Amino acid sequence: MMRSIVASLLPLLVAAPLMAQTMVGVRAGLNRATWSNVFEAELSAIEPLGGASIEDPRMGVVAGIDVAFPMATGVELRVVGAYAQKGYSVSLSGPGVGGSSVAEMDYLQFSALGRVGSARDGPLSVGFLLGPWTAFRLSCELSASFYLAEFGSIDESASCRDEGRKMDFGVAAGGGVELAVSDGLSLALDLVYSIGFSRIEDDPDAPKNRSLALQAGIVIPLGG
């Protein structure tokens, strides 16, 4: 599927720079990462025992560079390369027990996002983003810290770099605004939600990545 998407985009990448001014963006911000359907049966099983669970997002960093090729008035193709921290965290509490477990996964992610919105001929430009992405896992760390009344504190950590699937793909959607502060510089703010289609490991019940990224940055004309 991803091969066919890339093949369909190649003619656009070749032709777009000939049509209008290409823009380059540098953006960074926070990534609120979670997993889908994580241990639902296990977590619900502790409630009758007087326990409680809280699924926490991993608040990480996202930063990258993008190039936007104008296709028509108000329509662009934005090609993005970014570093994104993803993962998951859960906290447990109950009679005589408490603690948390954290999974930290860092990715190199590439996106091809269509942007539809207002033209850049005014001071403010607003647009909506939609398109596919693929990501390659750079690192993976698991850690757990628990207190058990009978055994005291337990702290463990381990690398999972060589385990599970190292590639992910999915679709992203969101929107953003750009405010021109001069002829060659705009300030940008984007909010993008990403859904992963690939499970983090081969188990059919394994979770999938989800993330919500809030980024700020600058946009300048290429060669401007």
Secondary structure, DSSP 8 states (H G I E B T S, - for coil): -HHHHHHHHHHHHHHGGGTS--EEEEEEEEEEEEESS-SHHHHHHTGGGT-EEEEE-EEEEEEEEEEEEEEETTEEEEEEEEEEEEEEEEEEEETTEEEEEEEEEEEEEEEEEEEEE--TTSSEEEEEEEEEEEEEEEEEEEEEEEEETTTEEEEEEEE-TTSS-SEEEEEEEEEEEEEEEETTEEEEEEEEEEEEEEESSSSTT--EEEEEEEEEEEEEETT-
